[in-house]
Structure formats: C-alpha cells, structure tokens
Amino acid sequence: MPATMPMPKYHQIYLLLREQLHEGHYEQDLPGELALVKQFGVARVTLRRALEQLASEGLITRQAGRGTRSLVSREAAGRPAPADGQRAHLSGLLENLVTASLSTRIKVIEVETVTASMQVAEAMQIEFGSPVQKAVRVRSTAEGPLSHITTYVPASIGRKFGRAELARKPILTLLEESGVEVGRAYQTISARLADSRVAAHLDVAVGTALLAVRRLVMDAQERPIQWLHGLYRPDRYEYQMQLSRVGDIDAKVWVSDDVSTRMHPQH
C-alpha cells in the first residue's frame, strides 16, 4: 500500500476491498487473512481492522474456522443499469438533480450575501463586486457525509430564500419558486485534494482525493443564475455516462449502498 497516501492503511484496504466486493470480485469466499496480508503488505492487525469495518457495514461475515464471506449479492455487485424510466437524457438531468436530492439530508453551514470575486463574476457574467448569495451546505446519506457544496446566486434572487429554506429544499426548487425558469447547465468534473476545512465536514483525512464538480446553471433566457462548486467523497459518489456516436447521452450517479436506489446527479 502506498505509504504516501494521507489516509490510514487500514482505511485504504477497506476502500479497495469494498470496491472489489461491489464489482463482484468475490462471489462468496474472500482470500484468507494470510493471503490478504501478503497481498497488501501490511500487519495482520491492520488487515483485521479493515475487515471489521466491512463487517460492521454488513458487506462481509467472519466466522472462526470458516473464513470470510461476501454478503454483497450478485445484483448489487453488478450495479445493473436502471430500469426503463429511470435513465435520463441530458435534457432531463436538471429535473433528476431535484428528485435525487430528496434522498439525502442537508446541513447548512453558511448563508450570506457577499461581493462577487473575480472568478464568480466572470462565471456569472456580472460585474466584479456585485452582491451574490453564497451558501455552503453538506449533504449526507445514512452512511455519513457525501458532499460539500458551495453555491452562488444573484442577490436579487437569493434574498427570496435563506437558511431555513435551503435546509429543506433543493436549491433548484427554490430558484423556480422564486420565479426563475431554469434552462440548461454546463458542468465540468475533475479532482481536488481535501483541505482541513472540507476534510472535517466530509469526515476524511486532509489530502484525500475528492471528485470536484463545477456547474453553471442558466435560465430560459441563457442568463447565469447559479454557480456551483461541489466536492464529493469518491467512495460514496460515482458519476457514469454513456455516449453514442450520434450524440445521445445517458448519465447516472451512484450514491452509497445505504441508499436503496441508484440516483442521478444531485444538489
């Protein structure tokens, strides 16, 4: 295991085995402890801590003399594609954001009116220093923190909702309730290392690699109405896209095994 990674070795093993279990690498029995110790190059106590975490989540069962068995079903391991009616084309993704967000909890960290930085002003096509509402929220599943989201909307719109509303409803719903006709969005996905502030909110080690999403949402008149920065735990969030030669796009997001349905992108 790479000694330079910021998270403890047992957690690295836990994440790798968890991923292998969900990918169907082990139909029933996992390799024995000695084999796994040799595979990962760690002490037995380190491996056992990782296995205990997997067992506590109901992913494996451990019995003396019978080894370690996977409890992940073939259906769950394969993560089959959603049934007809669950898959969404690009034109419907914004609606799916709202639907998916209902399966998570929101904690509002910060809401305030600030002056737009140069980056925010450029993205939202407004003058530098213009007032915007900045909101910082953390979304969680039953398993724990999922994402750290920062959004900016024009102050003229943001003054129509505050902390209480942001804690109850998806921001896209609040925009529409404020009289905005949501149009399309532009999104980029990259990676970023967690700083101390974000790491504390997402319950990860400082320097952990996170998925970074940036999204600019436009209204029906092609005016920017929301600029979003989202940071996601990659062990609880997965973005998948299927592209065809003629340009059709199917997209979906997987959010933690504790959430019973495979969800589309959410905010």
N, C-alpha and C positions, 0 to 999 in steps of 0.2 A: 504494500500500500504506500502511496506517495507520502513521505514524511513532511513535505512542504505544504500539504493541504491544511487549511485553517481549522477544520473540524476534527474532533477526536477520532481515533482509528476505529473504535467500535461503531461509531455512527456512520463512518464511511462503509464499513462492512454491512451494516444494517441497510443502508440505502441501496447498495449493489445487490444484496440478496433479495430485498424487496422488489427491485426492478426485475430480477431474474424470475422470481415467483410469478409476477404478473405477466411476464412474457411467456410463461409456460415451459420454462427450462426444466422444471421438476414436476413430473406428473404425480408422483407420490413421495417417495423417499428422497431426502436430501443426502448428500455425501456425509460420512461420519465426521465427528469433530476433528479427529487427527488429520483427515484429508483436507478439511477446510482450513485448519491451522497452517498446514503446509502450503495450501493454495494462496492464502492471503499473507503469509509470512508474519503472523502475529502470535502473541501468547494465548494460551487456551482460555485464560480468564477474560481476555479481550473479546475473543470469539463468543464466549458464553454470554457476555453482556449484550452483544448484538442479537443473539438468538432469543434471549429473554425478552428483548423489546419486540421482536417479531411475534413471539408467543403471546405477549400481552395484548397485541392488536388482533389476535385471532387468525394470523396468517399461517402459523405452523403449530404443531403439537409435539411435545417432547415426552417420551416415556423411557424410563430406565430399561435397558436391555432390548428396546425395540427401535431405538434411533429417533430421528426427527422426520416428521411427515408434513407435507404441504397440505394446507386446508383451503387453498385457492382453487376454485372449480375451473374446469376447462373453459367454461363460458366466460368467466371473469378474467382468466388468464389471457384469452384471445382478444378480449375487449372488442367483441363483434361490432360491426358498424350499426348505427341506429336503424330502427325500422323505418319504413317509408313514412313520411310525415314528420320525422324527427330531424332529418337532414335539411340544411338550409343553404340556399344560394346566396351570393353576395348581396343581392337586393334585400334580403330579409335578415341580415346579420344584426342590424341595429335593434330590430324587434327581439331577437334572441338574447341580446345583452340584458334586456329588461326581464325576460322570462327566467333566465338562468340566475340572475342576482337574487331572486326570491328564495333560493335555497341556501343562502349564506347570511351570516349575521354581520352587522355593521357597527363599528365603533368609531365615532367621530373624534378625531384627535385635535383638530384645529379648524376654525372657520373665521375668516377676517377679510376685510377689504384692504387691499394693498395696491401700490402703484406697479404697473406692469414693467418688468425688467426688459432689457433689450431683446432677449430671447423670446419671452412671452409676447411682446408687442409685435415682433416680426412674424411669429407663427399665427397670431390672431389678426394680423393686418390692422393694427391700431397704433396710435401714437405712443412713443416711449413715455412712460409715466402716467398713462391713462389708468383710471381706477378699475380694478378687477376683483372679483371674489375669489379668494384662494381657499380651498377646502382640502384637508388631509384626513383620509379615512383608512381604517384597517378592516379588511373583510376576513371572516373566519368560517370554517366548516366545523362539524362536530369534532374533527380531529385536531383542530387548532388553527393558528393564523395562516392565511393563504396569500394575501396580497396587501401591499402598502400603496395607496393611490392618492395622487395629488392632482386636483383639477383646478382650472381657471375658467371663469365665465365672465362676460362683461358685467360690470357692477349694476348696470341698469336692469339686468335680468336677475343677478344674484340677490338683489335686495328683496326679491319676491319670495325667497325661502332662506331658511337658516339652519342652525344646528339640529333643531328638533325634526324638521322635515328631512334633512339629509340622513338622519339616523333611522328613518322609517321607510324611505322610498329610494329607488334608483334615481340617479340624477337625470337620466334621460326622461323619465316620467315627470320629474319636477320641471324640466325645461318645457315640455309640452303643456303642462298645466299652467305654465306662465305665459302661454300664448305663442310659443315658438313652434314652428312647423319644421321638425327635424328632417334633414335631407340625407346626404351621404357623408362618409367619413374616409379619411386617409390614415393608414396605420403602418407603423414600422415595428419590427420585433428584433431585439438584439440581446446583449447580455451586459450585466454590470455586477461588480462586487459589492456586497453589503457593507455600508459604513456602520459605525457604532449605533447611530440613531435608528436606522432601519433594522439592523440586526436585533435590537432589543424588542422592537414591535413584532417582528416575524419569528422570534424565538430561534434564531440561528446564530452561528459564530460570525464574528466580524471577518470579512473577506470571503464569505460564502458566495458562490456564483448564483445570481438570480436572473430570471428572464425579465427583460426590460421592454415594456410596451409604450409606445407614444402614439397618441391618436388625436387627430384634429377632426372635430365634428362640425359639419356645415348645416345651415338651414336650407330651406327650399329655394332661397334666392342666392345660394352659394356664398353666404356670409359666415365666417367662422363664429361659432357660438360656444365651443368648448375645446380647451387644450388640456390633454390628459397625459400624465406620466404614471405608469403602473409598474411596480416591482413585484414579482411573483416567485414563490418557492417552487423550484422545478420538480420537487418530489411530490407536490400536490397539485400541479397545474401542467397541462400538456396541450399544446396547440397543434392541430393537424389540418392539413389542407390537401385536397385532391384537385389536380389541374388536368384539363383536357386540351386537346390540340385546337379546339375551336374557341377556347377562352372561358368555358364554364368553370366555376369554382365551387367546390363543396368544402366547407370548413366546420370544424368542431373543436371543442375543448373538453378535456377530461379533467375533473377536479376531484381528487381524493377518493379512495374506495369507500369511505364512510358516507359519501353522498350516493344515493342509490341510482340516480340517473346520470348518464353522460351528458354534460352540459355544454352549451355553446358559450362563446366569449361573454364575459360579464363585467359590469361596472355599475 
